[in-house]
Amino acid sequence: MPMLINYIDKIARDKQRGVVYIEFCKQPDFNRRDIDEYHENLFIDYENLEIRKTLLQWFADNHIAVHPCGPFARAGRIERYRGQLYIDVPFDKNDPIYQKVENLLENEDGTMKFPQVLFFYLPLEAAMENAHHDEPGYEDNLDL
């Protein structure tokens, strides 16, 4: 039976808080303003990506739950899973577990420690923009 992977905004709405997650990319210096280049850069063989395996092991060793997640949902667009991971820790700079995750992923200046890893925060307010996706029958009414 296939595993259900929720979009990151759905996870935020379910948790009723902002959430953090990571994505993986081929190269860190791509042009994020070029949407085609951005999406092409994200299509990566995540199952064989060594840094992803290393991070999954680190999270397991540190008893921090991570779960596969989809990107921010967009109406009329279905995207395949690209290895994204929701990190089940509140975005709270004073929380010692969050600090541990942040220290793992970011340098002191906020740049990423690992070139193929992107670390994101999604505020609940942004996730709520898609609250209508949770209404019964929403998916049945999509015109794809």
N, C-alpha and C positions, 0 to 999 in steps of 0.2 A: 504494500500500500504506500503510495507516495506521501512524503512528508509535506504538510502545509507550511508554506513560508509566507509570513505576513509582511506587508510593506512596513517600512520603518515608521511612517506616520500613524498607521493602525496600532502599532505597538505603543507609541506615545499616548494615543487616546486611551488604550486599554489600561496603561499604567497611570494615566492622569498626571503626567509630568513630562518635562523635557527628557530626551534620551540621547545617548552617545552611541556611535557605531563607527565601524571602519570599512573602507573599501580598498580595493587593490587595483593598481594600474601598471601599465607596461613601463612608462617613463614619467618621472616627476615633473619635467619641464615642458609639458604640453600646453598648448594654448587653450585655456578654459573658456575663452570667449567664442571659439569656433565649436559649435555644438556637434558637428559631425566628427571633428578630430577628438573631441572629448569622449564621445561614445565609443569610437574606434579604439581609443587608448584604454578603455575600461574592459574591452573584451580580451580577457587574459585566461590562460589555463590555470585557474586558481587552485585546482585540485593538486597540481604538481608544483605549486609555488612554495619554495622553501621557507620564505619569511612567514607565510600564512601557517604552515605546519609548526614553525617555531613559536609563533604567537599563540596558537591553539594549545600547545603544550604548556606555555607559560601561564595562560589563564587557568588551565586545569591544575597545574602545580600550585597555583595561588588561590584556588577555590573561588574563582570569579566566573560566574555563569556567562556564557556567550551563546547566542542562538543565530542561526541563519536568518537573514532578513532581506527583503527586497528594497529597492530604492523608494524615494518619495513617490507616491502614486500620482499618475497623471491621467486625467480622463481620456478615454479613447486610445490609450497606449498601454500595451502589455509588454513588459521587459523580462527577459530571462534572468535567472539567478546568476550572479557573477562573483559569488564568494563573499558577499558582504556579511558582516557579523555585528549584531546588536550586542552591546556589552551591558549586562544587567547591573548597572551601578548608577546612582543618581549623579547628575551633573552638579557637583557641589565642591567648590575649590577647598572647602574646609574638611571634607570627608576624607579620612585617611585611605580608604580603598580607592576613591576617585584619584587622589594624589598619586597613588601607586601606579594606576593605569596611565595617567598623564605623564608621569616620569618615565614610564616604559616607552611611550610613543613619541613624546615631544622633547626637544631640546629646551633649555631655559628661555631662549628667545621666541619660542612658539613654533619654530620650524620642526618638520618631521625628522625623526631619527632614522627612519627607514625609507629610502627613496620610493619604494613601490607601495607604501601604505599612506592612506588618507584618513585622517581622524576628524569626525564631524560631530557637531551638536545640533540637534533639532529641537527647538523650543516647542512646548505644547501649543502655544498660540498658532504657530505655523501648521502644526499637525491638525489643528481644529478646522483649518480651511477645507479639509476633506471629510469633515464629520458626516456629510450627506452620503458618503460611501458606505457608512455603517447601517443605513436604512434598509429594512427588509425589501428585497426585490431590486436593489440598486443594480446589481450585476446583470439581472435579467433584462433590464431596460437599456443596456449599453448598445450603441450602434457602432460596432467595430468593423 
